[in-house]
Amino acid sequence: MKIRHTIMALPGYHPGKKIPGALKLSSNENPLGPSPKALEAYCQVAHELHRYPDGAGTDLVRALARVHSLDPTNFILGNGSDEILNFAAGLVLEPGFRVVTAKETFSQYRFASLIFGGVIDEIVLTPEGKYDLVQIGQRVRETKAPLVFFCNPNNPTGTWYTHDEVLQFLGTLPESTLVVLDEAYGEYAEDPKFPRSRELIEKFSNLLVTRTFSKIYGIAALRVGYGFGNPSLIENVKRLKSPFNINSPALTAATVALDDEDFVRRSLETNRAGKSRLMGLFDQLKFPYFQTQGNFLCVHTGALGIAGSTAYTFLAERGLTIRDLASFGLPEHIRITIGTNEDNDLVEKLFRELVASLGTRV
């Protein structure tokens, strides 16, 4: 059997590692666990596992339309937002077509592009850890690339662009280019100038915004994501969707999670307090980091002569897993999920020990 060369050349995914007994702060999961309302709803529908799910996800789509003040025709559901990325690539790519994105960003953009034979064109982040929108726009126009992946806030740096900046960028691109704006961490963004995606999709018919229930809603295991855009675009994207791509308990849990405002509030408060504490810690320890609008911090351990892999090993051996960013092209950086106050007690203790191991008193 002859396997497609493109498939054989696909890079493997490097997930955040989980070590039994260790505190896991490597995958940007919600440290409070799942939405309590979502968990209760999930358990209540277990007796219906013999039934096929609603392939259209009608209740969830209606709930999303209400939350975003849009019409149900603006939405498509995915088995995690990763599946929406695959849909986007499958919609516009032919073998050899170009895809433009950043180099140090979410690896699934590369995966989605390569499985459809796309040629990935990755632009290095700016020194501030942000997408280089000027260079990306120029490359798109030069190559007539039909697809752009744009992560905002960016994973793994947490950096972001404002509404006006994104609006200006989109205006420089050809209407024939599909732009996927990945807002997986959008619910955590508290900058009042963060993009107003509803307005953007109404202005740009070539824009597909993606979000997920894996982060602030705490149901990563259920794999529920969604995209929204112009109805005609969504109608075409749906051509790639399998009939029952999301299971019934997941649909139910996600629908209820949208209304769990108390849980979202507590999640934001926990993140806000934890971010402030960790930034203060890393300031004191002289570790530079990128400003973030996500639920994680990207820390430059290399500034103190520590490779990301070295930091990972040191911390893992003492009961804490973080993300070594070598697979993102940032071997001197680590990414750490912002945890609870108790979680951050351990983070502070172990990072102080890491610095002390260098012979430096802090």
C-alpha positions in Angstrom: 0.0 0.0 0.0 1.4 3.4 -1.0 0.9 6.1 1.6 0.8 9.7 0.5 4.1 11.4 0.9 2.4 14.3 2.7 1.0 12.0 5.3 4.3 10.2 5.9 6.0 13.6 6.5 3.4 14.9 9.0 5.0 15.9 12.3 3.7 14.4 15.5 1.8 16.5 18.0 3.5 17.3 21.3 0.9 17.6 24.0 1.5 19.0 27.4 2.8 16.1 29.5 1.0 14.6 32.5 3.0 12.9 35.2 1.1 10.9 37.9 1.2 12.8 41.1 2.5 16.0 39.6 0.6 19.3 39.3 -0.1 19.7 35.6 0.2 23.3 34.4 1.3 22.4 30.9 -1.9 22.4 28.8 -3.7 25.7 29.7 -6.6 23.8 31.2 -9.0 25.5 33.7 -7.5 24.9 37.2 -11.0 25.1 38.7 -12.1 22.0 36.8 -15.2 21.8 34.6 -18.2 24.0 34.8 -20.3 22.5 37.6 -23.5 23.0 35.6 -21.9 21.3 32.6 -20.8 18.4 34.7 -24.3 17.9 36.2 -25.9 18.1 32.7 -23.4 15.6 31.3 -24.2 13.0 33.9 -28.0 13.5 33.5 -27.9 12.4 29.8 -25.9 9.2 30.3 -29.0 7.1 30.0 -29.4 8.2 26.3 -26.0 6.9 25.1 -27.8 4.4 22.8 -29.2 7.4 20.8 -27.4 9.2 18.0 -26.7 12.8 18.7 -28.4 15.8 17.1 -26.1 16.2 14.1 -26.9 19.9 13.8 -26.3 20.6 17.5 -29.5 22.7 17.4 -29.7 23.7 21.1 -26.0 24.6 21.3 -26.1 26.6 18.1 -29.1 28.5 19.3 -27.4 29.2 22.6 -24.2 30.4 20.8 -26.3 32.7 18.5 -27.9 34.2 21.6 -24.6 34.8 23.4 -22.9 36.3 20.4 -26.1 38.2 19.1 -25.9 36.4 15.8 -28.1 34.1 13.8 -27.7 30.3 14.0 -26.7 30.3 10.3 -23.5 32.0 11.4 -22.2 28.9 13.3 -20.6 25.6 12.7 -19.7 23.1 15.5 -16.5 21.0 15.6 -15.0 18.2 17.6 -12.8 20.7 19.3 -11.8 23.9 17.4 -9.1 21.7 15.9 -11.7 20.1 13.6 -12.8 23.6 12.4 -9.2 24.3 11.4 -9.2 21.1 9.3 -12.5 22.2 7.8 -11.0 25.5 6.8 -8.0 24.0 5.2 -10.1 21.4 3.4 -12.3 24.1 2.0 -9.7 26.1 0.1 -6.5 24.1 -0.3 -5.4 22.1 -3.3 -1.9 20.4 -3.3 0.8 23.0 -3.5 -1.4 26.0 -2.4 0.2 28.3 0.2 -0.9 28.8 3.8 0.5 31.8 5.7 0.8 31.9 9.5 3.4 32.5 12.2 6.2 30.2 13.0 6.0 30.2 16.8 2.3 29.4 17.1 -0.2 26.6 17.5 1.1 23.5 15.6 -2.3 22.4 14.4 -2.3 25.1 11.7 0.7 23.3 10.2 -1.1 19.9 10.6 -4.3 21.1 9.0 -2.4 22.6 6.1 -0.2 19.6 5.4 -2.9 16.9 5.4 -4.5 18.7 2.4 -1.2 19.1 0.6 -0.7 22.8 1.5 2.7 24.5 1.6 3.1 26.1 5.0 4.7 29.6 4.9 5.6 30.6 8.5 6.6 34.1 9.4 8.8 34.6 12.6 7.1 36.5 15.4 8.1 40.1 16.2 10.5 40.7 19.1 7.4 41.4 21.2 6.2 37.9 20.6 3.4 38.9 18.3 2.3 37.9 14.8 4.1 40.0 12.2 1.0 41.2 10.4 2.9 43.5 8.0 5.0 40.6 6.8 2.1 38.2 6.7 0.0 40.5 4.7 2.8 41.1 2.2 3.5 37.4 1.8 -0.2 36.7 1.2 -0.4 39.3 -1.5 2.9 38.1 -3.1 1.9 34.4 -3.2 -1.9 34.8 -3.5 -2.2 32.4 -0.6 -5.8 31.2 -0.1 -5.5 30.7 3.6 -4.2 32.5 6.7 -4.2 31.2 10.3 -4.1 33.9 12.9 -4.0 33.1 16.6 -5.2 36.0 18.8 -4.2 35.8 21.7 -1.3 33.8 20.4 -0.5 30.4 21.8 2.2 30.1 23.3 3.1 33.8 23.9 -0.3 35.1 25.0 0.2 38.3 23.0 -2.6 39.9 21.1 -3.8 42.6 18.7 -6.6 45.1 19.3 -9.9 45.4 17.3 -8.6 48.3 15.2 -5.3 46.5 14.5 -7.1 43.4 13.3 -9.6 45.4 11.3 -6.7 47.2 9.5 -4.9 43.9 8.8 -8.0 42.2 7.4 -8.5 45.2 5.1 -5.1 44.6 3.5 -5.9 41.1 2.4 -7.6 39.9 -0.8 -11.2 38.9 -0.5 -10.2 35.5 -2.0 -8.1 34.7 1.1 -9.8 32.8 3.9 -8.7 34.1 7.3 -9.1 31.9 10.3 -9.0 34.0 13.5 -8.4 31.5 16.3 -9.7 33.0 19.6 -9.3 29.9 21.8 -8.4 32.1 24.7 -10.7 35.0 23.8 -12.9 34.6 26.9 -9.9 35.3 29.0 -9.0 38.5 27.2 -9.9 41.5 29.4 -8.4 44.3 27.3 -11.4 46.5 26.4 -9.8 46.9 22.9 -9.8 43.2 22.2 -11.4 42.4 18.8 -15.1 42.5 18.6 -15.4 39.4 16.4 -19.1 39.9 15.7 -18.4 43.2 13.9 -15.5 41.7 12.0 -17.4 38.8 10.5 -20.2 41.2 9.4 -17.6 43.3 7.5 -15.4 40.5 6.1 -17.1 37.6 4.4 -13.8 35.8 4.2 -13.3 35.6 8.0 -13.9 32.5 10.1 -13.5 32.9 13.9 -12.9 29.9 16.0 -13.5 29.3 19.7 -13.5 26.4 22.1 -15.1 25.0 25.3 -11.8 23.5 26.3 -10.4 26.6 28.2 -12.5 28.8 30.3 -15.5 26.4 30.4 -13.3 23.6 31.6 -14.5 20.7 29.4 -11.5 20.0 27.3 -12.1 16.2 27.5 -15.4 16.5 25.6 -13.9 18.2 22.5 -16.3 20.9 21.6 -15.4 23.9 19.5 -17.2 26.2 17.1 -16.6 28.6 14.3 -18.7 31.6 13.2 -18.7 33.7 10.1 -20.7 34.9 7.1 -23.7 32.4 6.5 -22.5 31.6 3.0 -19.1 30.8 4.2 -20.5 28.6 7.0 -22.7 26.8 4.6 -19.7 25.9 2.5 -17.6 24.9 5.5 -20.4 22.5 6.6 -19.8 20.5 3.5 -16.8 19.0 5.2 -18.6 18.1 8.5 -19.4 14.5 9.2 -23.1 13.9 10.3 -22.5 13.2 14.0 -19.1 14.8 14.9 -20.0 15.8 18.5 -21.5 13.3 21.0 -24.7 14.1 22.8 -23.3 14.5 26.4 -20.8 16.9 25.0 -23.4 19.0 23.2 -25.5 19.1 26.4 -22.6 20.0 28.6 -21.5 22.8 26.3 -25.0 24.3 26.0 -25.3 24.5 29.8 -21.8 25.7 30.3 -22.6 28.8 28.2 -25.0 29.9 31.0 -22.7 29.1 33.9 -21.9 32.8 34.4 -20.7 32.3 38.0 -18.1 29.7 36.9 -16.9 32.0 34.2 -16.6 34.9 36.7 -14.7 32.8 39.2 -12.4 31.5 36.4 -11.6 35.1 35.3 -11.0 36.2 38.9 -8.7 33.2 39.5 -6.8 33.9 36.3 -6.5 37.6 37.1 -5.1 37.1 40.6 -2.8 34.3 39.5 -1.4 36.2 36.6 -0.6 39.2 38.8 1.1 36.9 41.3 3.2 35.1 38.7 4.2 38.2 36.9 5.4 39.6 40.3 7.3 36.4 40.9 9.0 36.4 37.5 9.8 40.1 37.8 11.6 39.4 41.1 13.4 36.4 39.7 14.5 38.4 36.7 12.8 36.1 34.2 11.4 38.1 31.2 7.9 37.1 30.0 5.4 38.3 27.4 2.4 40.2 28.4 -0.6 37.9 28.0 -4.4 37.9 27.5 -4.6 34.2 28.0 -4.6 31.9 31.0 -0.9 31.2 30.7 2.5 33.0 30.7 5.4 32.5 28.3 8.6 32.9 30.2 12.1 33.4 28.8 14.2 31.1 31.0 17.1 31.5 28.6 17.6 35.0 30.0 19.2 33.3 33.0 20.9 30.7 30.9 18.3 28.0 31.4 17.0 26.0 28.4 13.3 25.3 28.4 14.0 21.6 28.5 16.2 22.0 31.5 13.6 24.0 33.4 11.0 21.4 32.5 13.1 18.5 33.8 14.0 20.3 37.0 10.3 21.2 37.8 8.9 17.8 36.7 11.3 16.0 39.0 9.8 18.0 41.9 6.1 17.6 41.1 5.2 20.3 38.5 4.8 20.0 34.8 5.0 23.0 32.5 5.4 23.2 28.8 8.9 23.2 27.2 8.4 25.3 24.1 11.1 23.7 21.8 8.4 22.2 19.7 7.1 25.7 19.1 10.5 26.9 18.0 11.2 28.6 21.3 13.8 26.4 23.0 14.7 29.1 25.6 11.1 29.6 26.8 8.5 27.7 28.8 4.8 28.2 29.0 3.0 27.8 32.3 -0.7 27.7 32.9 -2.0 30.1 35.5 -3.3 28.1 38.4 -5.1 28.6 41.7 -3.4 30.3 44.6 -2.5 26.9 46.0 -1.1 25.8 42.6 1.0 29.0 42.5 2.4 28.3 46.0 4.2 25.3 44.4 5.1 27.3 41.3 6.8 30.0 43.5 8.6 27.4 45.6 10.0 25.5 42.7 11.0 28.4 40.6 12.9 29.9 43.6 14.6 26.5 43.9 15.4 26.6 40.2 17.1 30.0 40.5 18.9 28.9 43.7 20.3 25.9 41.9 22.2 28.4 39.7 23.9 29.7 42.8 21.9 32.9 42.8 20.1 34.1 45.9 16.7 35.6 45.4 
